[in-house]
Amino acid sequence: MGKSERFEEDMLPLFEGANGDSDEAPLLPIMQGRIPSYIRDHRARLRERFMSAGAIGLPDYELLELILFRSIPRKDVKPLAHQLLASFGDLNRVVTASPERLGEVQGIGQAVICDLKIFEAAAQRMARSRVLQRQVIASWDALLDYCHTAMAHRETEQFRVLYLDRKNILIADEEQARGTVDHVPVYPREVAKRALELNASALILVHNHPSGDPTPSQADIGMTRKVEAALDALDITLHDHLIIGASDELSFRSEGLL
């Protein structure tokens, strides 16, 4: 092996223990120092497959392995990848799981949690860049993709407000509140006040249902009507209220609820 290859495999994680190794609990009794050839060769083959063919054809556990390589540089991470998927269900749920839930999985420490949260933030930032400062109606599919990326797999409810200018260009995307598994507090006055501060002419409400079912509750319908009334008094339009489920979404406008 050349020096450049050895340096790449010996990169240290973002968080190190007192002995210079990862702070993750060991998955296999591997001695610190030179990486065993079977691990090194597996990582090289997997990276080569990814670089030559992309993510298509790689199962979730192998993509997860690629992320874990950086966090845990000297251990076999395949068992941990399978363990994470068994605990959370799929790659999306692993990446979007809360740090507290991730920390409950044996073998997961701050290095892995940090890298997964960086990966999540990057994915959301890229999806958001496709809709921010763009005409919402013309980029509706991109908007839905962003909402699903940011909210579909959260374990608690989150309420976001998308603020639009007179040309329906998205000028701000803000989280208004977080709640429990089946409730999130929403304050119509605060939504309307923020719309005035941003000089918004219209807005879209978005929240998720951790149950996966986007069907609106009576509380959802009642809250939406209160927000609409508060905005009407200020001549601000409520274009829609989207409820994001696990694999689909519901539009209040399309359902005749607005």
C-alpha positions, 0 to 999 in steps of 0.5 A: 500500500502506498503512503497516500492510501495509508494516510486516507485510511488512518484519518482520525474522526472528528472526536477522539478519545484519550488514546487517539482512537474513535470514542465509539464502543468497539465492534470487534476486538481489533488492536489499535494501529494498522488497519487489518487488510480485510477491513481496508480492502472492503472499504477500498472496494466499496468506495470504488463501487460508489465512485464508479457507479454512484449510489444506485445499486448500493443498499442502505447498509452500504451507504451507511457504511460509507458514512461510518467509515469517517467516524470509525476509522479502524473497525468493521462498521458493517454490523453497526450499519445493520444494527442502526437500520434494524433499530430505525427502519431505513436510512432516512430514519437513521439520519434524521433520528434524534441524537438521544435516540442514536445514543441509545444504540450500542456502539454509537458515540459522539463521532457517529452522531455528529457525522450523521447530523452533518449528513442530514444538515447537508441533505436539507441544505441542498434540498432547501437551495432548490426552492429558496428565492424561487417562484413556489408554483413553478418549483412545487415538486422541489418544494414537496421534496424539500418538505419530505427531506426535512420533515417526513421522518421526524419522530415529533411534530414540527411546524414550519412556515414558508413566507412568500413575496408578491410574486410568490417567491419563497423569501423565508422558511422558518420553524415556528414550533416543535411538539410531541408525537401527535401535537405541536403548539401553533400561535396564529398571532406569532405567524401573522406578526412574523409575516409583517416583519418579513413583508410577506404577501402570502405563506404556506403552512407545513407540518408533519405527522410522525404517524405517517398518515397525513390525514388532518385532525380536527385540531389541524383544521381548526388551527388552520382556520384561525391562522387564515383569519389572522392573516385575512385581517392583514390582507395576507394570503394563506396559499396552503397548509401541507401535512407531510406523511411518511411517503405522501402529503396532503394539501388543504387547498386540494382537499377543499379545506381552504 
